[in-house]
């Protein structure tokens, strides 16, 4: 029932003037559907005890009210549990409650969405009576209706019928992401065994459906590492060499004024030395790799193919830290894809740039709904390395299939920030397990820019320092990612204080942007260690506990105990000396460690100090600006190695 008229009536203007708008920023988004329960921490409502008055959903500014049932409001609880029980339009709503004669709008946003079915798994891959069917997708709610629609045969006549399916157990839905799953049983189909059928999930907000093709499912696909699964043109399908410079600028900054500033910085970098000789085809590649637990997963990435080339150098470019699935290269033409494009257009590199696992187009593939749940393996060396290696293998297969004139000649690898960390891990993987990568060209050079190689020493010291950290989400992202891989049975509450465990701890899932996460972090002038429990801080400082061990396991500067790999190809560690996010000491620690192993490969640390103004008053970190200069330095080095003019 709509409540706007009942509450406002003729005195609507008076009541509206009495509203106190608690917050219009930092909303914590829920996906709601029929009978959805969602928890709201009292602190986020600005309360210390349960509200006695009813709660409502407010549709837009001055829109309609709809009731929300408070299911749990017992004394001593630090949250309330609300339930959406009425039929409401698909929209975003503010959560409000009545206190005295005023209506208080909270910082919570409830998004009401229709169901979407993304994956159908049928027992035995046969559509027959009694077999179970698991439907995965979004926004099913807790009590959806499920039907099967298929062709039945009656006296030789084909008829299309829609038949309800009975639920096996309860449906489930994650109230933060909307991820849903329900298992049903196929009803009587009159003895028919259809090869395909449409499965429909309905609730009071709408219906979602998906086609299941039994023959196609039984055929299956190889899930071996490096297997090319599918491909499609990137959103930018073809890029002419005349448009490369503007593509790079737009990738770095979207606003006109910032673009002008970027152009000035680029003119002082090595990017200004580039001459573009190649148009580019851009492809989204889907391929199989392994997750941290050794299970096959579908991954994606972008492949850049230059024109007018035959003997083509091959480049694996690893992107840096990205918080959301939509920022990854296959879904966004961002800064690092812009950098990669210049390597390809200037020197004819074929460039493979993977989305980190759980990110990009593969996370939204209709047959791969489980990837929506996956947290990216942030700064986890082995998983990032094999993902990048498998992307190169799949890209090579694609080139052999569709660009037969191209012969890959030399292999180069590079990346910036987390991408530099992934690049160093990739070099270790390629050289340690060389027999697995014989189909790839020999590695010539590795250029790493401003990477957090010393995770367990330099980066943990940065995390526990008494100074604020410029990037608010770094602490929760690194902690939650390690948690999901190395101690998955522990909740965020085992190391984060309340309320951070139930706010930012749950927001590190690939769906919340950096600004959203930062609003729930401590004040920017407060060190990030304030989100950690005191006993956890003590453990880390003593070099103990699961968090420290996870960081040490992935440390690439000597603290993981792995002294079996000695770099063979030449390696340069480029680093901005005043980097405020990833300290220069990371490269120094890595350099000292590898030289201590008595290596023969030439390794250098290349300091960069080209920033002549302090960018921080403009809301930009040194780390971001250094990318323009450091990646430009790496290109200039590679340019000389491939014989560029």
Secondary structure, DSSP 4 states (H G I P E B T S, - for coil): ---HHHHHGGGHHHHHHT-EE--SSS-EEEEE-TTEEEEEEGGGGT-SS---S-EEEEESTT--EEEEEEEE--TT-SEEEEEE-S---SEEEEEEEEETTEEEEEEEEEEE---EEEEEEEGGG---TT-EEEEEEE---SS-EEEEEEEEEETTEEEEEEEEEEESS--EE-TTT-EEEEEEE----TT---SEEEEEEEETTEEEEEEEEHHHHHH-----TT-EEEEEEEEEEEE-GGGHHHHHHHHH--SHHHHHHHHHHHHTSGGGG------EEEEEEEEEEE-TTS-EEEEEEEEEEESS-SEEEEEEEE-----SGGGSTTT---HHHHHHHHHHHHH--EEEEEPPTT-SGGGG-TT-GGGGGPPP-TT-HHHHHHHHHHHHHHHHHHHHHH-TT-EEEEEEEEEETHHHHHHHHHHHHHHHTGGGGTTSPPEEEEEEES----IIIIIHHHHTSSS--SSTHHHHHHHHHHHHHHSTTS-GGGTB-TTTTTTHHHHTTTTS-HHHHHHHSSPTTS-GGGGB-HHHHHHHHTT-HHHHHHHHHT-SSSTT---S----SEEEEEEETT-SSS-THHHHHHHHHHHTTT--S-EEEEEE----S--GGGT--HHHHHHHHHHHHHHHHHHHHTT--
